[in-house]
Amino acid sequence: MSRRIILSFTIALVLLLVTPVAATYSLTSVSYLPNPPLVIGSQQQVTATYYIGPSGSTTFIKGHELQMQTDLLNARWNIQVLQNGRNAAQQSASGSAAFVNGALLSYPNSNDVSLSVTINGVVPQTQNDQVMLLQVEEIDNNGNIVPGSVSTLSQPVAGQLVTPVQTAFPTLTPVKVTPSPTKSAGFPAAAAILAISLVFLIIARSGR
């Protein structure tokens, strides 16, 4: 075997060994508040923790990132990176998607790195029997999803939140009230009696 062939083989082997591979992350714990099944229209919280790496000499590839999505409405995200059990980075987001830069997750592989993701949102109306609460996928430096990197958390839907609806006000029946007599109401009758008395008095005097 010639030196040129040996050199070419050695270079190819070195390039193969240093070529970045997909980072390794796995779900280690998950909690729900309230516990499933989900109720459409109600508030829901999910907290998931992932173990990161190692991937080669580092825990994560700096040029990659994690993309996270949820179907919860009005979602609010709280994301924490833990290095050896201590808070190393924290970020928040709102909406249906959030991203974590790979530089925040990349440490020498002697470190213990994990990612804690908490989402608060409203369970949406759906035609399916489940709602996707959290999906995590690794994106490479070309914007493509790394094969085999998609992790999804979904939970079943039990029903719909019933909110109290104000009923129509009852129809009130008017109550008839008899007006009390007033001073002016009795004046015509008293005047008539007085007039008749005067007439009889005049007749009596004229007859004498």
One Martini backbone bead per residue (centre of mass of N, CA, C, O) as a GRO file, in nm:
protein
  208
    1MET     BB    1   0.095   0.038   0.025
    2SER     BB    2   0.084   0.352  -0.024
    3ARG     BB    3   0.128   0.657   0.117
    4ARG     BB    4  -0.115   0.801  -0.014
    5ILE     BB    5  -0.331   0.602   0.084
    6ILE     BB    6  -0.271   0.623   0.386
    7LEU     BB    7  -0.319   0.929   0.409
    8SER     BB    8  -0.612   0.932   0.306
    9PHE     BB    9  -0.725   0.741   0.523
   10THR     BB   10  -0.646   0.914   0.771
   11ILE     BB   11  -0.805   1.168   0.699
   12ALA     BB   12  -1.085   1.035   0.684
   13LEU     BB   13  -1.085   0.933   0.979
   14VAL     BB   14  -1.059   1.208   1.117
   15LEU     BB   15  -1.315   1.340   0.994
   16LEU     BB   16  -1.510   1.131   1.112
   17LEU     BB   17  -1.441   1.185   1.420
   18VAL     BB   18  -1.506   1.517   1.401
   19THR     BB   19  -1.785   1.484   1.322
   20PRO     BB   20  -2.075   1.594   1.397
   21VAL     BB   21  -2.328   1.497   1.613
   22ALA     BB   22  -2.593   1.427   1.767
   23ALA     BB   23  -2.737   1.513   2.031
   24THR     BB   24  -2.801   1.411   2.367
   25TYR     BB   25  -3.146   1.374   2.474
   26SER     BB   26  -3.348   1.321   2.774
   27LEU     BB   27  -3.618   1.227   2.952
   28THR     BB   28  -3.653   1.244   3.320
   29SER     BB   29  -3.906   1.450   3.367
   30VAL     BB   30  -4.268   1.494   3.454
   31SER     BB   31  -4.527   1.750   3.500
   32TYR     BB   32  -4.870   1.825   3.615
   33LEU     BB   33  -5.100   2.126   3.610
   34PRO     BB   34  -5.307   1.951   3.614
   35ASN     BB   35  -5.392   1.644   3.592
   36PRO     BB   36  -5.465   1.424   3.386
   37PRO     BB   37  -5.695   1.509   3.202
   38LEU     BB   38  -5.787   1.739   2.983
   39VAL     BB   39  -5.938   2.076   2.967
   40ILE     BB   40  -6.114   2.264   2.778
   41GLY     BB   41  -6.023   2.602   2.867
   42SER     BB   42  -5.797   2.538   3.059
   43GLN     BB   43  -5.545   2.547   3.270
   44GLN     BB   44  -5.192   2.458   3.192
   45GLN     BB   45  -4.916   2.260   3.321
   46VAL     BB   46  -4.568   2.198   3.218
   47THR     BB   47  -4.282   1.992   3.330
   48ALA     BB   48  -3.956   1.947   3.181
   49THR     BB   49  -3.671   1.719   3.191
   50TYR     BB   50  -3.337   1.725   3.046
   51TYR     BB   51  -3.077   1.542   2.931
   52ILE     BB   52  -2.743   1.650   2.837
   53GLY     BB   53  -2.559   1.436   2.696
   54PRO     BB   54  -2.296   1.359   2.549
   55SER     BB   55  -2.115   1.511   2.244
   56GLY     BB   56  -1.839   1.414   2.263
   57SER     BB   57  -1.661   1.682   2.405
   58THR     BB   58  -1.962   1.774   2.439
   59THR     BB   59  -2.300   1.826   2.531
   60PHE     BB   60  -2.318   2.033   2.279
   61ILE     BB   61  -2.377   2.183   1.980
   62LYS     BB   62  -2.325   2.508   1.911
   63GLY     BB   63  -2.463   2.519   1.610
   64HIS     BB   64  -2.704   2.432   1.757
   65GLU     BB   65  -3.062   2.378   1.838
   66LEU     BB   66  -3.361   2.420   2.025
   67GLN     BB   67  -3.694   2.330   1.942
   68MET     BB   68  -4.009   2.453   2.074
   69GLN     BB   69  -4.349   2.323   2.115
   70THR     BB   70  -4.707   2.424   2.131
   71ASP     BB   71  -5.079   2.403   2.168
   72LEU     BB   72  -5.102   2.606   2.363
   73LEU     BB   73  -5.254   2.883   2.473
   74ASN     BB   74  -5.092   3.150   2.574
   75ALA     BB   75  -4.796   3.085   2.604
   76ARG     BB   76  -4.556   3.032   2.877
   77TRP     BB   77  -4.202   3.050   2.926
   78ASN     BB   78  -3.962   2.849   3.127
   79ILE     BB   79  -3.602   2.844   3.100
   80GLN     BB   80  -3.348   2.607   3.223
   81VAL     BB   81  -3.002   2.582   3.288
   82LEU     BB   82  -2.814   2.304   3.417
   83GLN     BB   83  -2.502   2.298   3.607
   84ASN     BB   84  -2.440   2.086   3.835
   85GLY     BB   85  -2.730   2.194   3.971
   86ARG     BB   86  -2.701   2.482   3.846
   87ASN     BB   87  -2.774   2.791   3.743
   88ALA     BB   88  -2.675   2.904   3.408
   89ALA     BB   89  -2.964   2.964   3.265
   90GLN     BB   90  -3.223   3.208   3.155
   91GLN     BB   91  -3.553   3.198   2.991
   92SER     BB   92  -3.815   3.365   2.809
   93ALA     BB   93  -4.152   3.313   2.665
   94SER     BB   94  -4.396   3.348   2.392
   95GLY     BB   95  -4.605   3.117   2.261
   96SER     BB   96  -4.563   2.830   2.043
   97ALA     BB   97  -4.245   2.909   2.059
   98ALA     BB   98  -3.900   2.799   2.130
   99PHE     BB   99  -3.544   2.877   2.197
  100VAL     BB  100  -3.212   2.712   2.218
  101ASN     BB  101  -2.899   2.775   2.235
  102GLY     BB  102  -2.618   2.577   2.211
  103ALA     BB  103  -2.426   2.751   2.392
  104LEU     BB  104  -2.601   2.695   2.662
  105LEU     BB  105  -2.531   2.359   2.636
  106SER     BB  106  -2.214   2.391   2.606
  107TYR     BB  107  -1.991   2.153   2.750
  108PRO     BB  108  -1.789   1.975   2.892
  109ASN     BB  109  -1.830   1.625   2.938
  110SER     BB  110  -1.782   1.658   3.263
  111ASN     BB  111  -2.067   1.765   3.266
  112ASP     BB  112  -2.389   1.831   3.418
  113VAL     BB  113  -2.665   1.861   3.193
  114SER     BB  114  -2.977   2.049   3.200
  115LEU     BB  115  -3.336   2.088   3.109
  116SER     BB  116  -3.592   2.326   3.202
  117VAL     BB  117  -3.949   2.313   3.118
  118THR     BB  118  -4.208   2.566   3.136
  119ILE     BB  119  -4.568   2.558   3.077
  120ASN     BB  120  -4.830   2.804   3.020
  121GLY     BB  121  -5.183   2.734   2.939
  122VAL     BB  122  -5.444   2.670   2.705
  123VAL     BB  123  -5.672   2.450   2.622
  124PRO     BB  124  -5.767   2.352   2.321
  125GLN     BB  125  -5.956   2.315   2.063
  126THR     BB  126  -6.036   1.975   1.947
  127GLN     BB  127  -6.062   1.681   1.732
  128ASN     BB  128  -5.893   1.535   1.917
  129ASP     BB  129  -5.780   1.324   2.199
  130GLN     BB  130  -5.521   1.517   2.183
  131VAL     BB  131  -5.249   1.720   2.324
  132MET     BB  132  -4.974   1.912   2.247
  133LEU     BB  133  -4.743   2.031   2.486
  134LEU     BB  134  -4.445   1.905   2.389
  135GLN     BB  135  -4.181   1.984   2.148
  136VAL     BB  136  -3.857   1.848   2.073
  137GLU     BB  137  -3.588   1.978   1.855
  138GLU     BB  138  -3.310   1.946   1.654
  139ILE     BB  139  -3.107   2.202   1.504
  140ASP     BB  140  -2.911   2.270   1.260
  141ASN     BB  141  -2.694   2.489   1.075
  142ASN     BB  142  -2.928   2.450   0.826
  143GLY     BB  143  -3.232   2.414   0.957
  144ASN     BB  144  -3.246   2.112   1.033
  145ILE     BB  145  -3.368   1.820   1.136
  146VAL     BB  146  -3.255   1.592   1.343
  147PRO     BB  147  -3.245   1.276   1.328
  148GLY     BB  148  -3.404   1.147   1.616
  149SER     BB  149  -3.480   1.435   1.797
  150VAL     BB  150  -3.778   1.382   1.858
  151SER     BB  151  -3.988   1.508   2.133
  152THR     BB  152  -4.311   1.405   2.276
  153LEU     BB  153  -4.592   1.563   2.454
  154SER     BB  154  -4.900   1.400   2.535
  155GLN     BB  155  -5.260   1.446   2.611
  156PRO     BB  156  -5.564   1.381   2.707
  157VAL     BB  157  -5.911   1.449   2.652
  158ALA     BB  158  -6.214   1.487   2.842
  159GLY     BB  159  -6.318   1.798   2.803
  160GLN     BB  160  -6.515   2.086   2.892
  161LEU     BB  161  -6.533   2.391   3.005
  162VAL     BB  162  -6.779   2.511   3.235
  163THR     BB  163  -6.927   2.815   3.227
  164PRO     BB  164  -7.100   3.037   3.379
  165VAL     BB  165  -7.430   3.146   3.293
  166GLN     BB  166  -7.622   3.414   3.270
  167THR     BB  167  -7.930   3.460   3.335
  168ALA     BB  168  -8.224   3.578   3.290
  169PHE     BB  169  -8.419   3.803   3.397
  170PRO     BB  170  -8.693   3.827   3.560
  171THR     BB  171  -9.022   3.890   3.525
  172LEU     BB  172  -9.197   4.165   3.635
  173THR     BB  173  -9.495   4.211   3.813
  174PRO     BB  174  -9.709   4.444   3.846
  175VAL     BB  175  -9.829   4.626   4.123
  176LYS     BB  176 -10.127   4.716   4.247
  177VAL     BB  177 -10.200   5.052   4.361
  178THR     BB  178 -10.401   5.215   4.587
  179PRO     BB  179 -10.479   5.522   4.621
  180SER     BB  180 -10.481   5.753   4.847
  181PRO     BB  181 -10.655   5.979   4.984
  182THR     BB  182 -10.715   6.312   4.933
  183LYS     BB  183 -10.814   6.627   4.996
  184SER     BB  184 -10.919   6.683   4.704
  185ALA     BB  185 -11.103   6.428   4.673
  186GLY     BB  186 -11.330   6.536   4.908
  187PHE     BB  187 -11.447   6.821   4.815
  188PRO     BB  188 -11.699   6.775   4.626
  189ALA     BB  189 -11.882   6.629   4.836
  190ALA     BB  190 -11.895   6.854   5.051
  191ALA     BB  191 -12.018   7.073   4.864
  192ALA     BB  192 -12.284   6.924   4.800
  193ILE     BB  193 -12.396   6.906   5.089
  194LEU     BB  194 -12.400   7.213   5.144
  195ALA     BB  195 -12.594   7.291   4.914
  196ILE     BB  196 -12.840   7.124   5.007
  197SER     BB  197 -12.868   7.255   5.283
  198LEU     BB  198 -12.930   7.542   5.178
  199VAL     BB  199 -13.186   7.475   5.024
  200PHE     BB  200 -13.354   7.374   5.266
  201LEU     BB  201 -13.330   7.637   5.428
  202ILE     BB  202 -13.473   7.824   5.225
  203ILE     BB  203 -13.744   7.671   5.212
  204ALA     BB  204 -13.812   7.690   5.512
  205ARG     BB  205 -13.830   8.004   5.525
  206SER     BB  206 -14.041   8.048   5.292
  207GLY     BB  207 -14.277   7.886   5.446
  208ARG     BB  208 -14.342   8.101   5.686
   0.00000   0.00000   0.00000
